[in-house]
Amino acid sequence: MRALARERELSGRVEDLLGDLRAVGATGAPWFDADYMAAAMAGAELEIAVRMLERKPPEVEGAAGLATALLLGGVERLGAAGSNGRG
C-alpha cells in the first residue's frame, strides 16, 4: 500500500484530495481530521479498485456505488455526530 502511495500519479491525487478536504474544513466544517480522511478514502478506494479489477468482467458500477456510499456515509455520520474523527 505504502509503495503504491509513493507513485507520483497516486500521491498527486491524494494530495489533491487532501487539499479539497482542508478547504472544506476552512469553510467552518472542521468535523473531521483531513489527513486521516484522505488516507481512509485513498486506502478504501484503492482496495475496492483492486478487487474490482480481479473480477471478470470488472463491475465498475458496483465498485463505484459501494465506494460512494461508504465514503459519503462516513462523512455524513461524522458531520451528524459533530465528531472530529477521534472518537
Buried (B, 14 or more C-beta within 10 A) or exposed (E): EEEEEEEEEBEEBBEEBBEEBBEBBEEEEEBBBBEEBBBBBBEBBBEBBEEBEEEEEEEEEEBBEBBEEBBEEBBEEBEEEEEEBEE
